[in-house]
Amino acid sequence: MQKSIVKKTVLFSEREGKNLSGYEVLIIDTIGILTKIYSEADIAYVGGGYGNPGVHNLLEPATFGVPIVLGPNYSHFAEATALVNLGGCDVVSNENELKETFDNLIQNSDIRAEKGHICSTFVKMNTGALETILEYISKRTR
């Protein structure tokens, strides 16, 4: 996969001793660090959208206002469906669509910003579930 990317890429696992400013694409090939990386991202591809049960959690990049690209299997995740319908996420079904979508997002900062804003606004508008649940529980246990 890495060899098929035209831009200069580096794997996260091979970054030691390299000047990362000389690379345009950082491929994360490890787990547990995405929340630290999404805050610096311009675009996020969230995996799982070609498998079963489907796409992984996309709320982390959405929180940081990052436009999201994902595969077609996302319907099991209500937030993904909502963000696709709102226009914050782009769905791609094949390699050509992925390339076109990434090219469009890379070349159009206004579109990136708009999609990112949709994502971050969605997260902000849907916070507070914990308080609602705790309030409900406290009323039921009195």
Residue pairs with C-beta under 8 A, 6 or more apart in sequence:
1 27
2 9
2 11
2 27
5 25
7 24
7 25
8 22
8 23
8 24
8 25
9 23
9 24
9 25
9 26
9 27
10 18
10 20
10 23
10 25
10 26
10 27
11 27
11 29
12 26
12 27
12 28
12 29
12 30
12 33
13 29
13 30
15 26
20 26
26 37
28 34
28 37
34 60
34 61
35 60
38 44
38 60
38 61
38 63
38 64
38 66
39 64
41 61
41 64
41 66
42 66
42 105
42 106
42 112
43 66
43 67
43 68
43 69
43 102
43 105
43 106
43 112
44 58
44 61
44 66
44 67
44 68
44 69
45 68
45 69
45 70
45 98
46 55
46 56
46 57
46 58
46 61
46 68
46 69
46 70
47 55
47 56
47 70
47 71
48 54
48 55
48 56
48 70
48 71
48 73
49 55
49 70
49 71
49 72
49 73
49 74
49 91
50 71
50 72
50 73
51 73
52 73
53 73
53 76
54 71
54 73
54 74
54 75
54 76
54 77
54 80
55 70
55 71
55 73
55 74
55 77
55 80
57 77
58 68
58 70
58 77
58 79
58 80
58 83
58 89
59 79
59 123
61 68
61 119
62 68
62 79
62 83
62 88
62 119
62 120
62 122
62 123
63 119
63 120
63 123
64 120
65 116
65 117
65 119
65 120
66 116
66 119
67 88
67 89
67 90
67 105
67 111
67 112
67 115
67 116
67 119
68 83
68 88
68 89
68 90
68 115
68 119
69 89
69 90
69 91
69 92
69 98
69 101
69 102
69 105
70 80
70 84
70 89
70 90
70 91
70 92
71 91
71 92
71 93
72 91
72 92
72 93
74 80
74 81
74 84
74 89
74 91
75 81
79 122
79 126
80 89
82 122
83 89
83 118
83 119
83 122
84 91
86 118
86 122
87 114
87 115
87 118
88 115
88 116
88 118
88 119
88 122
89 115
89 119
90 101
90 105
90 115
92 98
92 101
104 111
105 111
105 112
105 115
106 112
